[in-house]
């Protein structure tokens, strides 16, 4: 028996798509590419960033509430911290190795400060 709720899966897919599009628009704007579409890209970026994170929090909270997994909360938080540290380190490493080819260069101070300022 499948316990998945289709509209929640569709909403999560939509939220993921908005994050990808928002990050692409941000990267294009930061790099100064396609300057003839700057107004449209900025409008798209502003529209997406006005709702995509609250949408993620609402959907995640609803799924967490439905799962009744409150007792596993500590384990999940610890798992997320481990994944965050690994992902942030890998992001830092790629940006550090690519140097001038990225929009924002990083140094060792960025690696040390990843807990209060994500890379």
Sine and cosine of phi, psi and omega as CSV:
sin_phi,cos_phi,sin_psi,cos_psi,sin_omega,cos_omega
0.00,0.00,0.72,-0.70,-0.03,-1.00
-1.00,-0.08,0.86,-0.51,-0.03,-1.00
-1.00,-0.10,0.16,0.99,-0.05,-1.00
-0.97,0.25,0.57,-0.82,0.06,-1.00
-0.97,-0.25,0.91,-0.42,-0.16,-0.99
-0.87,0.49,-0.66,0.76,-0.05,-1.00
-0.93,0.36,-0.48,0.87,0.07,-1.00
-0.95,0.33,-0.66,0.75,0.06,-1.00
-0.87,0.49,-0.67,0.74,0.02,-1.00
-0.91,0.41,-0.65,0.76,0.02,-1.00
-0.91,0.41,-0.65,0.76,0.06,-1.00
-0.90,0.43,-0.65,0.76,0.05,-1.00
-0.88,0.47,-0.68,0.74,0.04,-1.00
-0.89,0.46,-0.68,0.73,0.00,-1.00
-0.89,0.45,-0.66,0.75,0.04,-1.00
-0.89,0.46,-0.69,0.73,0.02,-1.00
-0.88,0.47,-0.65,0.76,0.02,-1.00
-0.91,0.41,-0.58,0.81,0.04,-1.00
-0.91,0.42,-0.71,0.70,0.00,-1.00
-0.88,0.47,-0.73,0.68,-0.01,-1.00
-0.90,0.44,-0.66,0.75,0.01,-1.00
-0.89,0.46,-0.68,0.73,0.02,-1.00
-0.92,0.38,-0.61,0.79,0.07,-1.00
-0.89,0.45,-0.72,0.69,0.02,-1.00
-0.88,0.47,-0.66,0.75,0.03,-1.00
-0.89,0.46,-0.69,0.72,0.02,-1.00
-0.90,0.44,-0.66,0.75,0.02,-1.00
-0.91,0.41,-0.68,0.73,0.02,-1.00
-0.91,0.41,-0.68,0.74,-0.01,-1.00
-0.91,0.42,-0.58,0.82,-0.02,-1.00
-0.99,0.15,-0.19,0.98,-0.01,-1.00
0.96,0.27,0.37,0.93,0.01,-1.00
-0.99,0.12,0.38,-0.93,0.07,-1.00
0.77,0.64,0.78,0.62,-0.07,-1.00
-0.88,0.48,-0.39,0.92,0.02,-1.00
-0.94,0.35,-0.31,0.95,0.02,-1.00
-0.94,-0.34,0.34,0.94,-0.08,-1.00
-0.85,0.52,-0.70,0.72,-0.02,-1.00
-0.89,0.46,-0.71,0.71,-0.02,-1.00
-0.92,0.40,-0.67,0.74,0.02,-1.00
-0.91,0.42,-0.64,0.77,0.02,-1.00
-0.91,0.41,-0.64,0.76,0.04,-1.00
-0.90,0.44,-0.68,0.74,0.04,-1.00
-0.89,0.46,-0.72,0.69,0.02,-1.00
-0.86,0.51,-0.74,0.67,-0.01,-1.00
-0.89,0.45,-0.65,0.76,0.00,-1.00
-0.90,0.43,-0.73,0.68,-0.04,-1.00
-0.91,0.41,-0.70,0.72,-0.05,-1.00
-0.96,0.29,-0.13,0.99,0.06,-1.00
-0.98,0.19,-0.31,0.95,-0.07,-1.00
-0.66,-0.75,-0.27,0.96,-0.20,-0.98
-0.93,0.37,-0.62,0.79,0.03,-1.00
-0.95,0.31,-0.69,0.72,0.10,-0.99
-0.85,0.52,-0.60,0.80,0.04,-1.00
-0.88,0.48,-0.70,0.71,0.04,-1.00
-0.87,0.49,-0.69,0.72,0.00,-1.00
-0.90,0.43,-0.66,0.75,0.00,-1.00
-0.91,0.42,-0.75,0.66,-0.01,-1.00
-0.90,0.43,-0.69,0.72,0.00,-1.00
-0.89,0.45,-0.68,0.74,0.04,-1.00
-0.90,0.44,-0.63,0.77,0.03,-1.00
-0.91,0.42,-0.70,0.71,0.02,-1.00
-0.91,0.41,-0.64,0.76,0.04,-1.00
-0.88,0.47,-0.66,0.75,0.03,-1.00
-0.91,0.42,-0.66,0.75,0.01,-1.00
-0.92,0.40,-0.55,0.83,-0.08,-1.00
-0.97,0.24,-0.30,0.96,-0.02,-1.00
0.81,0.59,0.62,0.78,-0.06,-1.00
-0.98,-0.18,0.61,0.79,-0.04,-1.00
-0.88,0.47,-0.56,0.83,-0.03,-1.00
-0.94,0.35,-0.39,0.92,0.02,-1.00
-1.00,-0.05,0.16,0.99,-0.10,-1.00
-0.85,0.53,-0.73,0.68,-0.03,-1.00
-0.88,0.47,-0.67,0.75,0.01,-1.00
-0.90,0.44,-0.67,0.74,0.01,-1.00
-0.91,0.43,-0.68,0.73,0.01,-1.00
-0.87,0.49,-0.71,0.70,0.02,-1.00
-0.88,0.47,-0.67,0.74,0.04,-1.00
-0.88,0.48,-0.67,0.74,0.01,-1.00
-0.91,0.41,-0.61,0.79,0.03,-1.00
-0.90,0.44,-0.67,0.74,0.02,-1.00
-0.89,0.46,-0.73,0.69,0.01,-1.00
-0.89,0.46,-0.66,0.75,0.01,-1.00
-0.87,0.49,-0.73,0.69,-0.03,-1.00
-0.89,0.45,-0.69,0.72,0.02,-1.00
-0.89,0.45,-0.74,0.68,-0.03,-1.00
-0.90,0.44,-0.70,0.71,-0.02,-1.00
-0.90,0.43,-0.63,0.78,0.04,-1.00
-0.90,0.44,-0.70,0.72,0.01,-1.00
-0.90,0.44,-0.64,0.77,0.06,-1.00
-0.89,0.46,-0.72,0.70,0.03,-1.00
-0.86,0.50,-0.70,0.71,-0.04,-1.00
-0.87,0.49,-0.71,0.70,0.01,-1.00
-0.89,0.45,-0.72,0.69,0.00,-1.00
-0.91,0.42,-0.61,0.79,0.00,-1.00
-0.91,0.40,-0.69,0.72,-0.03,-1.00
-0.95,0.33,-0.55,0.84,-0.01,-1.00
-0.99,0.14,-0.29,0.96,0.13,-0.99
0.81,0.58,-0.93,-0.38,-0.12,-0.99
-0.97,0.24,-0.07,1.00,-0.04,-1.00
-1.00,0.03,0.00,1.00,0.01,-1.00
-0.94,-0.33,0.34,-0.94,-0.01,-1.00
-0.91,0.41,-0.63,0.77,-0.04,-1.00
-0.78,-0.63,0.93,-0.36,0.01,-1.00
-0.96,0.29,0.45,-0.89,-0.02,-1.00
-0.83,-0.56,0.37,-0.93,0.07,-1.00
-0.74,-0.68,-0.12,-0.99,-0.04,-1.00
-0.92,0.39,-0.47,0.88,0.04,-1.00
-0.91,0.41,-0.50,0.87,0.07,-1.00
-0.93,0.36,-0.60,0.80,0.03,-1.00
-0.92,0.40,-0.66,0.75,0.00,-1.00
-0.92,0.38,-0.59,0.81,-0.07,-1.00
-1.00,-0.05,0.33,0.94,-0.09,-1.00
-0.91,0.42,-0.32,0.95,-0.02,-1.00
-0.99,0.14,-0.37,0.93,0.06,-1.00
-0.93,-0.38,-0.19,0.98,0.07,-1.00
-0.58,-0.82,1.00,-0.02,-0.07,-1.00
-0.86,0.52,0.56,-0.83,0.03,-1.00
-0.99,0.17,0.00,0.00,0.00,0.00
